């Protein structure tokens, strides 16, 4: 079902403050910034090998990322695994008893379809599955 780690999402209070460390100090190739209004975030993507680092800046105080930062501070927010067919992956997870936050895929950054697994089903780690190029 899983093909690779697509990205690691990192919650930040400011892309402008966080981005230079990853782009300039760690010299990760920068793929640009995109706003995902459905999730109330601005996203900066950086490439590392076959995977990415996704910096997430909340655009609203009621966004899930803003609530995460308020509760936990900035830091690792989620791990995203790539799947070939997100609908098949969701159905398989549900049938095996996994609790999903999203039982239907939704739009993610950079043209992906995404769904989150509830942290209570994944040992406290917010886990995303994503399909590229739906």
Backbone as CSV, one residue per row, in Angstrom:
resi,resn,N_x,N_y,N_z,CA_x,CA_y,CA_z,C_x,C_y,C_z
1,UNK,0.821,-1.188,0.000,0.000,0.000,0.000,0.872,1.261,0.000
2,UNK,1.833,1.381,0.908,2.685,2.570,0.981,3.844,2.434,0.004
3,UNK,4.196,3.536,-0.665,5.290,3.476,-1.619,6.546,4.182,-1.134
4,UNK,6.394,5.225,-0.301,7.550,5.933,0.264,7.063,6.982,1.247
5,UNK,7.991,7.566,1.987,7.650,8.749,2.772,7.610,9.902,1.785
6,UNK,6.437,10.497,1.636,6.294,11.619,0.713,6.871,12.886,1.331
7,UNK,6.482,13.158,2.597,7.006,14.348,3.265,6.811,14.260,4.770
8,UNK,7.540,15.131,5.445,7.357,15.346,6.881,6.859,16.773,7.027
9,UNK,5.720,16.932,7.669,5.130,18.247,7.880,5.636,18.850,9.175
10,UNK,6.102,20.086,9.103,6.621,20.793,10.272,5.823,22.074,10.459
11,UNK,5.168,22.203,11.610,4.386,23.399,11.927,5.333,24.525,12.332
12,UNK,5.149,25.688,11.715,5.969,26.862,12.016,5.055,28.071,12.208
13,UNK,5.523,29.037,12.967,4.729,30.250,13.149,4.903,31.216,11.990
14,UNK,6.033,31.120,11.270,6.300,32.022,10.157,7.176,31.333,9.116
15,UNK,6.687,31.256,7.893,7.508,30.699,6.814,8.741,31.557,6.574
16,UNK,8.569,32.866,6.637,9.693,33.768,6.382,10.825,33.575,7.387
17,UNK,10.487,33.226,8.607,11.496,32.993,9.641,12.102,31.593,9.523
18,UNK,11.267,30.595,9.252,11.722,29.195,9.240,12.418,28.796,7.941
19,UNK,11.959,29.312,6.829,12.452,28.892,5.519,13.959,29.033,5.325
20,UNK,14.597,30.131,5.745,16.038,30.257,5.503,16.880,29.121,6.081
21,UNK,16.478,28.561,7.229,17.247,27.461,7.810,17.279,26.271,6.860
22,UNK,16.122,25.870,6.362,16.032,24.691,5.498,16.608,24.960,4.106
23,UNK,16.262,26.112,3.537,16.683,26.446,2.179,18.153,26.851,2.109
24,UNK,18.599,27.707,3.052,19.940,28.281,2.970,20.968,27.515,3.807
25,UNK,20.640,27.235,5.056,21.603,26.546,5.926,21.735,25.070,5.567
26,UNK,20.608,24.399,5.359,20.651,22.969,5.004,20.726,22.756,3.495
27,UNK,20.609,23.801,2.731,20.681,23.827,1.260,19.712,22.867,0.578
28,UNK,18.502,22.786,1.112,17.468,21.974,0.469,16.880,22.759,-0.701
29,UNK,16.725,22.124,-1.853,16.074,22.799,-2.966,14.647,23.211,-2.595
30,UNK,14.313,24.459,-2.865,13.035,25.065,-2.501,12.082,24.997,-3.691
31,UNK,10.884,24.443,-3.461,9.922,24.251,-4.551,8.823,25.308,-4.579
32,UNK,8.830,26.238,-3.627,7.838,27.306,-3.645,6.875,27.261,-2.480
33,UNK,6.049,28.310,-2.427,5.045,28.463,-1.368,3.675,28.428,-2.018
34,UNK,2.762,27.752,-1.350,1.392,27.618,-1.834,0.435,27.784,-0.665
35,UNK,-0.682,28.432,-0.885,-1.710,28.509,0.148,-2.736,27.413,-0.105
36,UNK,-3.059,26.669,0.957,-4.100,25.643,0.889,-5.236,26.149,1.765
37,UNK,-6.131,26.906,1.135,-7.183,27.589,1.900,-8.105,26.614,2.617
38,UNK,-8.335,25.444,2.036,-9.191,24.431,2.658,-8.662,24.019,4.034
39,UNK,-7.327,24.049,4.196,-6.728,23.651,5.466,-6.193,24.839,6.268
40,UNK,-6.396,26.055,5.732,-6.006,27.283,6.425,-4.518,27.312,6.745
41,UNK,-3.695,27.008,5.722,-2.241,27.042,5.866,-1.575,27.586,4.614
42,UNK,-0.384,28.129,4.809,0.557,28.391,3.722,1.626,27.327,3.851
43,UNK,2.019,26.762,2.723,2.928,25.624,2.710,4.162,25.959,1.882
44,UNK,5.331,25.718,2.462,6.589,25.806,1.713,7.124,24.385,1.583
45,UNK,7.456,23.985,0.354,7.974,22.641,0.117,9.448,22.707,-0.227
46,UNK,10.194,21.801,0.389,11.627,21.669,0.124,11.917,20.205,-0.155
47,UNK,12.805,19.958,-1.090,13.112,18.592,-1.499,14.302,18.054,-0.711
48,UNK,14.226,16.781,-0.326,15.355,16.082,0.281,15.316,14.647,-0.234
49,UNK,16.214,14.334,-1.164,16.178,13.016,-1.796,14.864,12.817,-2.509
50,UNK,14.212,11.670,-2.280,12.914,11.389,-2.888,11.755,11.932,-2.063
51,UNK,12.048,12.528,-0.916,11.006,13.029,-0.028,11.074,14.547,0.072
52,UNK,10.147,15.097,0.844,10.084,16.544,1.010,9.923,16.911,2.486
53,UNK,10.278,18.134,2.778,9.938,18.758,4.055,8.865,19.784,3.721
54,UNK,7.758,19.744,4.446,6.640,20.647,4.231,6.532,21.553,5.453
55,UNK,6.837,22.826,5.284,6.679,23.789,6.365,5.258,24.319,6.313
56,UNK,4.564,24.292,7.438,3.155,24.662,7.516,2.976,25.886,8.404
57,UNK,2.509,26.978,7.825,2.223,28.201,8.575,0.712,28.409,8.595
58,UNK,0.099,28.516,9.765,-1.345,28.733,9.806,-1.713,30.105,9.247
59,UNK,-2.856,30.158,8.561,-3.353,31.433,8.043,-4.535,31.947,8.854
60,UNK,-4.946,31.170,9.843,-6.074,31.546,10.686,-5.867,30.953,12.080
61,UNK,-6.271,31.683,13.124,-6.118,31.148,14.486,-6.927,29.882,14.751
62,UNK,-7.941,29.604,13.913,-8.743,28.395,14.133,-8.323,27.232,13.235
63,UNK,-7.186,27.373,12.552,-6.711,26.266,11.717,-6.152,25.148,12.587
64,UNK,-6.199,23.907,12.099,-5.624,22.803,12.869,-4.143,23.017,13.200
65,UNK,-3.396,23.627,12.291,-1.971,23.861,12.554,-1.791,24.917,13.644
66,UNK,-2.616,25.965,13.640,-2.540,26.980,14.698,-2.847,26.350,16.054
67,UNK,-3.841,25.485,16.093,-4.197,24.805,17.342,-3.071,23.876,17.798
68,UNK,-2.426,23.207,16.835,-1.284,22.349,17.159,-0.161,23.175,17.785
69,UNK,0.175,24.300,17.167,1.257,25.150,17.679,0.911,25.687,19.061
70,UNK,-0.337,26.081,19.246,-0.771,26.591,20.546,-0.604,25.531,21.632
71,UNK,-0.922,24.292,21.308,-0.857,23.198,22.286,0.560,22.657,22.468
72,UNK,1.313,22.499,21.350,2.593,21.793,21.378,3.811,22.636,21.052
73,UNK,3.588,23.823,20.516,4.697,24.613,19.998,5.021,24.181,18.580
74,UNK,5.891,24.924,17.936,6.312,24.580,16.578,7.098,23.274,16.603
75,UNK,7.031,22.535,15.506,7.777,21.278,15.419,7.106,20.302,14.482
76,UNK,7.539,19.048,14.538,6.996,18.035,13.637,5.503,17.884,13.881
77,UNK,4.750,18.032,12.812,3.291,17.976,12.862,2.765,16.617,12.386
78,UNK,3.328,16.105,11.284,2.857,14.819,10.755,3.892,14.200,9.829
79,UNK,3.695,12.901,9.575,4.476,12.160,8.590,3.491,11.718,7.512
80,UNK,3.865,11.950,6.246,2.982,11.606,5.126,3.598,10.495,4.295
81,UNK,2.808,9.469,4.070,3.222,8.333,3.251,2.473,8.380,1.929
82,UNK,3.187,8.118,0.852,2.579,8.127,-0.466,1.928,6.788,-0.755
83,UNK,0.768,6.840,-1.390,0.049,5.645,-1.819,-0.313,5.796,-3.295
84,UNK,-0.496,4.672,-3.972,-0.852,4.705,-5.395,-2.312,5.084,-5.600
85,UNK,-3.195,4.615,-4.718,-4.627,4.878,-4.844,-5.178,5.183,-3.454
86,UNK,-5.468,6.444,-3.213,-5.855,6.860,-1.859,-7.203,6.279,-1.435
87,UNK,-8.140,6.129,-2.359,-9.437,5.572,-1.987,-9.303,4.114,-1.557
88,UNK,-8.488,3.363,-2.253,-8.235,1.969,-1.886,-7.517,1.917,-0.537
89,UNK,-6.551,2.804,-0.331,-5.801,2.836,0.931,-6.718,3.164,2.109
90,UNK,-7.587,4.161,1.943,-8.524,4.526,3.022,-9.435,3.345,3.337
91,UNK,-9.990,2.725,2.307,-10.883,1.582,2.529,-10.169,0.449,3.258
92,UNK,-8.930,0.183,2.874,-8.162,-0.869,3.539,-7.873,-0.546,5.000
93,UNK,-7.544,0.704,5.272,-7.282,1.119,6.654,-8.543,0.992,7.501
94,UNK,-9.661,1.489,6.985,-10.926,1.410,7.726,-11.305,-0.044,7.972
95,UNK,-11.156,-0.882,6.961,-11.538,-2.298,7.127,-10.647,-3.022,8.125
96,UNK,-9.431,-2.497,8.346,-8.560,-3.124,9.342,-8.708,-2.478,10.717
97,UNK,-9.699,-1.593,10.863,-10.002,-1.026,12.177,-9.279,0.266,12.506
98,UNK,-8.616,0.871,11.533,-7.899,2.123,11.767,-8.898,3.270,11.806
99,UNK,-8.754,4.129,12.810,-9.614,5.308,12.936,-9.069,6.414,12.038
100,UNK,-9.914,6.909,11.156,-9.519,7.947,10.205,-10.086,9.300,10.636
101,UNK,-9.322,10.357,10.424,-9.862,11.712,10.531,-10.646,12.002,9.260
102,UNK,-10.082,11.572,8.132,-10.713,11.770,6.824,-11.085,10.422,6.232
103,UNK,-12.383,10.169,6.106,-12.819,8.925,5.471,-12.963,9.088,3.964
104,UNK,-12.845,10.326,3.483,-12.823,10.633,2.059,-11.601,11.507,1.800
105,UNK,-10.933,11.342,0.670,-9.765,12.180,0.383,-10.166,13.640,0.187
106,UNK,-9.228,14.527,0.506,-9.434,15.955,0.264,-8.207,16.509,-0.434
107,UNK,-8.286,17.748,-0.875,-7.187,18.363,-1.609,-6.066,18.774,-0.672
108,UNK,-4.838,18.468,-1.085,-3.644,18.873,-0.352,-2.788,19.776,-1.218
109,UNK,-1.615,20.098,-0.730,-0.692,20.968,-1.457,-0.124,20.258,-2.680
110,UNK,0.249,21.032,-3.651,0.932,20.567,-4.865,0.162,19.488,-5.615
111,UNK,-1.179,19.656,-5.676,-1.998,18.753,-6.480,-2.179,17.362,-5.926
112,UNK,-1.995,17.181,-4.626,-2.174,15.851,-4.049,-3.586,15.689,-3.497
113,UNK,-3.983,14.442,-3.300,-5.185,14.081,-2.553,-4.690,13.474,-1.257
114,UNK,-5.274,13.881,-0.140,-4.766,13.474,1.163,-5.877,12.975,2.075
115,UNK,-5.466,12.239,3.098,-6.350,11.822,4.182,-5.478,11.592,5.409
116,UNK,-6.007,11.976,6.565,-5.264,11.804,7.810,-5.817,10.647,8.624
117,UNK,-4.894,9.923,9.232,-5.203,8.848,10.173,-5.172,9.467,11.563
118,UNK,-6.141,9.130,12.381,-6.194,9.684,13.736,-4.984,9.203,14.544
119,UNK,-4.336,10.111,15.292,-3.159,9.721,16.084,-3.425,8.592,17.081
120,UNK,-4.675,8.420,17.505,-4.979,7.329,18.433,-4.829,5.962,17.775
121,UNK,-4.859,5.922,16.455,-4.648,4.658,15.738,-3.200,4.469,15.307
122,UNK,-2.385,5.516,15.462,-1.000,5.429,14.973,0.009,5.801,16.057
123,UNK,-0.256,5.324,17.251,0.676,5.481,18.368,1.045,6.933,18.643
124,UNK,0.054,7.835,18.524,0.266,9.236,18.868,0.853,10.087,17.763
125,UNK,1.106,9.513,16.588,1.696,10.272,15.482,0.597,10.603,14.476
126,UNK,0.403,11.895,14.189,-0.532,12.267,13.138,0.068,11.778,11.822
127,UNK,-0.684,10.938,11.120,-0.187,10.282,9.919,-1.088,10.639,8.746
128,UNK,-0.446,11.006,7.655,-1.150,11.368,6.433,-0.837,10.342,5.361
129,UNK,-1.821,10.010,4.566,-1.541,9.276,3.335,-1.872,10.232,2.193
130,UNK,-1.086,10.153,1.139,-1.307,11.077,0.025,-1.073,10.386,-1.308
131,UNK,-1.854,10.837,-2.278,-1.729,10.355,-3.649,-1.303,11.533,-4.509
132,UNK,-0.227,11.365,-5.214,0.308,12.409,-6.087,-0.382,12.309,-7.442
133,UNK,-0.684,13.458,-8.023,-1.212,13.486,-9.388,-2.492,12.754,-9.583
134,UNK,-3.459,13.038,-8.753,-4.764,12.384,-8.847,-5.398,12.773,-10.143
